[in-house]
Every structure is written in C-alpha cells, then in structure tokens.
Amino acid sequence: MKKTLLALALLGAASPAFADSWIYAGGNIGSVDYSESGTDSDTAYGINVGTGILPFIGVEAGYWDLGKAADADLTTLYIGIKPSINFGPVEVYGKLGANKYDVSGGTVIQDDDGYDMMYGVGVEYTVLDGIPLGSLSVGLAYNNFGFDSFHADTYTLSATFHFL
C-alpha cells in the first residue's frame, strides 16, 4: 500500500514537469537585422513545430523567411534542441541547432546555400489554458541564423499552440 501511494505521489508530482513534453506549433513575425552584410533590416516571419524528449529539453524544427538583404531573398530551415523552464504560466527557453540557408537573386550578395549554426532565446506567457486540446501562449524571441559571410538576427513576437 505504501509503495502504491508513493508511486501515485511521484506520478502526481512529475506530471507538471512533463507538461512541456507535448507537441506544439507556432508562428513568429518581427524584424531581422543583417549584421556584417551592410544592408538595412527587413520583416521576418517563421513557423515552427516541436516536441519534448525529456521534461526540460525539446526538439524543434522550423522555416524562416528572412526577407531581403541587398536584393537577395533569404530563407532558412533549422532543427535544434530547446531547453526550457517554466515559472507558472511563464516559460523561458533557449535554442541551439543547425540551419540550412538559401540566398537567391542577390546583386551584392551572391546566390549561396549551405549549413551554419543557429541559436536563440525567448520567453512565452500562457494566455489561454484549458482550451480544447491544449493551450495558447504568446511571447518574445531572439534568434541568430548564421550564413556563410554574415548573420541574421531576428526580434519577433510569437504565438504558440501547445497540443494536449
């Protein structure tokens, strides 16, 4: 009987920690700054999906349209790990991974594609909890996507739906 009660107590205590381990999908919009490229900033938007592999570490993949730099279209696909910690309805997270970038149609920046590193940090606040099949959060994020000769820094607003 004591073992059963102990197991139920541990399960009850562990279930909030596993709340981050479900599938989520989100969207981002904001501005992008192209450090070291000598061009102005532009509008960026992205989508992402992810899931938890451990209570505080997830895996995330996404696509970003990073606008134009020197008339070149910049896009990237990425995959990375996403450690996070919750403080009630607030989630603070980081990202670290690899991105596959594509630069096309530029006059100053040459057409290019390849792989580089990406990283980011962000914070989300749960605004709707207990809606059918999950919850909705909004947040602020910073991401840095490496390209061969420069970096793209994004500053965005995000909305994320957490399934179940």
Secondary structure, DSSP 8 states (H G I E B T S, - for coil): -HHHHHHHHHHHHHTTGGGGGS-EEEEEEEEEEEETTT---EEEEEEEEEEEEETTEEEEEEEEEEEEETTEEEEEEEEEEEEEEEETTEEEEEEEEEEEEEEES-SSS--EEEEEEEEEEEEEEEEEEEETTEEEEEEEEEEEEE-SS-EEEEEEEEEEEEE-
